[in-house]
Amino acid sequence: MAWLNVAKIIDVTQAEGPGLRTAIWVQGCLKRCVGCCNGQFLKIQPADVCDSQMIIEQIAQNQKQYGIEGVTLLGGEPFLQAEGLADVAQACRKMSLSVMVFSGYQLEELNDNRFKGASKLLQVTDVLVDGEYQQELTENVRNWVGSTNQQFYYLTEFYTDEIETRALNVTNEWRIDRQGSILGNGLPFILRA
């Protein structure tokens, strides 16, 4: 068991990777990409600190209840919590779920010297999307990425590059929480008055 600092979890989404997925955003990132769509998750501070086993149990319930096909790990920066997320991803693989990870770092930077547990997380990742978001390089063709510099890496055969341009039914989702706040997730979007 490892501890994770979780910013947000959506039990079932169609907007954060292929198929129905559970999306887990971790709190904290050292990068400050201009225009980051998850700016509220950048500050390194306690959010919802929980153990990895609780997350694994929630994912198992989501698979049973919603029939999810995978989990997407985002942030913040997932590799700042690679060790704990590797436990979660490994459990997902045992449940035959796919694992997709978004990182602001490039693949060659993701090593154990820099991020404890990075190699373990990569070993149980099916698709890695790497690279900083660059506002001036807006992506208009590929799914789920914000800028053209970001790259997909298929680390297993679970998916092929077909997912990058697959027609999507959902690109953004809107939810109303119990306090009446409207929450959005999905492809980066800009609200205009």
C-alpha positions in Angstrom: 0.0 0.0 0.0 1.2 3.5 -0.8 -0.3 6.9 -0.1 -1.6 9.1 -2.9 -2.5 12.8 -3.0 -5.6 12.8 -5.2 -7.1 16.0 -6.6 -10.2 14.4 -8.3 -11.7 11.1 -9.4 -14.4 10.6 -11.9 -15.8 7.1 -11.6 -16.9 6.8 -15.2 -16.1 9.1 -18.1 -15.9 8.9 -21.9 -13.8 12.1 -22.2 -10.5 11.1 -20.8 -9.3 8.3 -23.1 -10.7 5.4 -25.1 -14.0 3.9 -24.0 -15.6 4.1 -20.5 -12.9 4.9 -18.0 -12.2 5.9 -14.4 -10.1 9.1 -14.4 -7.8 10.0 -11.5 -6.1 13.4 -11.2 -3.3 13.7 -8.7 -2.5 16.9 -6.9 0.8 18.6 -7.6 3.0 19.5 -10.6 6.4 21.2 -10.9 5.7 22.4 -14.4 3.7 25.6 -15.1 2.5 25.2 -18.7 0.8 28.4 -19.8 -2.9 27.6 -20.3 -2.9 24.3 -18.4 -6.5 23.1 -18.3 -5.9 21.7 -14.8 -4.3 24.7 -13.2 -6.0 24.1 -9.8 -4.1 20.8 -9.5 -0.6 22.3 -9.9 0.1 23.4 -6.4 1.9 20.9 -4.3 -0.4 20.7 -1.3 -2.6 18.1 0.4 -5.8 17.4 -1.4 -7.4 14.1 -0.7 -4.7 11.9 0.8 -5.7 8.3 0.6 -4.1 4.9 0.3 -3.8 3.1 -3.0 -5.9 0.2 -1.8 -8.9 2.5 -1.4 -8.5 3.7 -5.0 -8.1 0.1 -6.3 -11.4 -0.9 -4.5 -13.1 2.1 -6.1 -11.9 1.1 -9.5 -13.0 -2.5 -9.0 -16.5 -1.2 -8.1 -16.5 1.0 -11.2 -15.7 -2.0 -13.4 -18.5 -4.0 -11.8 -21.1 -1.2 -11.9 -20.2 0.7 -15.1 -18.2 -1.8 -17.2 -15.2 0.5 -17.5 -12.5 -0.7 -19.9 -9.6 1.3 -18.3 -8.2 4.0 -16.1 -6.6 7.3 -17.0 -4.0 8.9 -14.7 -3.6 12.6 -15.1 -2.7 15.6 -13.0 -1.0 17.5 -11.7 1.8 15.3 -12.7 1.4 11.5 -12.2 5.1 10.7 -12.1 5.5 12.8 -9.0 3.5 10.0 -7.4 4.7 7.1 -9.6 5.2 4.6 -6.9 1.7 4.7 -5.6 0.1 5.0 -9.0 2.1 1.9 -10.1 0.3 -0.1 -7.4 -3.0 1.2 -8.8 -2.0 0.5 -12.4 -0.7 -3.0 -11.6 -4.1 -3.8 -9.9 -5.9 -2.5 -13.0 -3.9 -4.8 -15.2 -4.9 -7.7 -13.0 -8.5 -6.7 -13.6 -7.8 -6.7 -17.4 -8.3 -2.9 -17.5 -6.1 -0.6 -19.7 -4.0 2.1 -18.2 -3.4 5.5 -19.9 -1.1 8.0 -18.3 -0.6 11.7 -19.2 2.7 13.3 -18.3 4.2 16.8 -18.9 7.6 15.1 -19.0 9.0 13.4 -22.1 9.4 9.6 -22.0 13.2 9.8 -21.8 12.9 11.9 -18.6 10.8 9.3 -16.9 13.3 7.3 -14.9 13.8 6.1 -11.4 16.6 8.5 -10.7 14.2 11.4 -11.2 10.9 9.9 -10.2 10.8 7.0 -7.7 8.8 4.2 -9.1 8.8 5.6 -12.7 9.9 2.3 -14.3 7.4 0.3 -12.4 4.6 2.7 -13.5 5.8 2.5 -17.1 5.8 -1.3 -17.0 2.1 -1.3 -16.3 1.1 1.5 -18.6 -0.6 0.7 -21.9 -0.5 4.2 -23.4 1.6 7.1 -22.3 1.0 10.6 -23.6 4.0 12.8 -22.9 5.1 16.4 -23.3 4.2 19.8 -21.9 1.1 21.5 -23.1 2.1 24.4 -25.5 -0.7 26.8 -26.0 0.6 28.1 -29.3 0.6 24.5 -30.8 -3.1 23.7 -30.4 -4.0 20.2 -31.5 -7.0 19.9 -33.8 -6.7 16.4 -35.1 -5.8 13.9 -32.4 -8.0 13.0 -29.4 -7.3 13.9 -25.8 -4.1 16.0 -26.3 -4.0 19.8 -26.1 -1.0 20.5 -28.3 0.7 19.0 -31.4 4.1 18.4 -29.6 2.6 15.8 -27.3 3.3 12.2 -28.3 1.5 8.9 -27.8 3.5 5.9 -26.9 2.0 2.4 -27.1 3.8 0.4 -24.5 1.6 -2.7 -24.9 -0.7 -4.0 -27.7 -3.9 -3.1 -25.8 -4.5 -0.2 -28.2 -3.1 1.0 -31.6 -2.7 4.5 -32.9 -6.2 4.2 -34.3 -7.5 5.7 -31.0 -5.8 9.0 -31.7 -8.2 9.9 -34.6 -11.2 7.7 -33.7 -14.5 9.5 -34.0 -15.6 10.4 -30.5 -19.2 10.7 -29.2 -18.0 12.7 -26.2 -15.2 15.2 -25.9 -16.4 17.2 -22.9 -18.6 16.3 -20.0 -20.4 18.5 -17.6 -21.5 17.6 -14.1 -23.2 19.3 -11.2 -21.9 18.5 -7.8 -23.9 18.3 -4.6 -23.1 21.9 -3.8 -24.6 23.0 -7.2 -21.2 23.8 -8.8 -20.8 23.0 -12.5 -17.7 20.9 -13.2 -16.3 20.2 -16.7 -13.7 17.7 -17.9 -12.5 16.5 -21.3 -10.6 18.3 -24.1 -9.3 21.7 -23.1 -11.9 24.3 -23.6 -12.1 28.1 -23.1 -15.2 29.6 -21.7 -16.1 32.9 -23.3 -18.6 35.4 -22.1 
